[in-house]
Amino acid sequence: MKMGLREANQNFSKAMKAVKAGKVVILTDRGNPIATIQPYKMAATQADAILRLEQEGILRPNPKAGVIRDNLAPIVAKRVSLSKTLRELRDEE
């Protein structure tokens, strides 16, 4: 469905009814298409939603995605400073 900018401005509810019905509304300025209004597609899964946000530039991809650490047991540090323990842990990775 094509609509000029003036018509879309004056009959916005008509354009929204068309979008709700699943149609794409093409907005034109002096006959030249300039924009579309289309139904929003919900992501099927969380991974799809994250991918869409990455593609739109809202999120940056995580380079460590999918890396699972299995050694998540608590660390017992006896009379050692926390900063020294952290340095040692970082050196191990």
Secondary structure as the mmCIF struct_conf table of DSSP 4:
data_model
#
loop_
_struct_conf.conf_type_id
_struct_conf.id
_struct_conf.beg_label_comp_id
_struct_conf.beg_label_asym_id
_struct_conf.beg_label_seq_id
_struct_conf.end_label_comp_id
_struct_conf.end_label_asym_id
_struct_conf.end_label_seq_id
STRN STRN1 LYS A 2 GLY A 4
HELX_RH_AL_P HELX_RH_AL_P1 LEU A 5 GLN A 10
TURN_TY1_P TURN_TY1_P1 ASN A 11 ASN A 11
HELX_RH_AL_P HELX_RH_AL_P2 PHE A 12 LYS A 20
TURN_TY1_P TURN_TY1_P2 ALA A 21 GLY A 22
HELX_LH_PP_P HELX_LH_PP_P1 LYS A 23 VAL A 24
STRN STRN2 VAL A 25 ASP A 29
TURN_TY1_P TURN_TY1_P3 ARG A 30 GLY A 31
STRN STRN3 ASN A 32 ILE A 37
HELX_LH_PP_P HELX_LH_PP_P2 PRO A 39 ALA A 43
BEND BEND1 ALA A 44 THR A 45
HELX_RH_AL_P HELX_RH_AL_P3 GLN A 46 GLN A 55
TURN_TY1_P TURN_TY1_P4 GLU A 56 GLY A 57
BEND BEND2 ILE A 58 LEU A 59
HELX_LH_PP_P HELX_LH_PP_P3 ARG A 60 ASN A 62
TURN_TY1_P TURN_TY1_P5 PRO A 63 GLY A 66
BEND BEND3 ASP A 70 ASP A 70
BEND BEND4 ALA A 73 ALA A 73
HELX_LH_PP_P HELX_LH_PP_P4 PRO A 74 VAL A 76
BEND BEND5 LYS A 78 ARG A 79
HELX_RH_AL_P HELX_RH_AL_P4 LEU A 82 GLU A 92
#
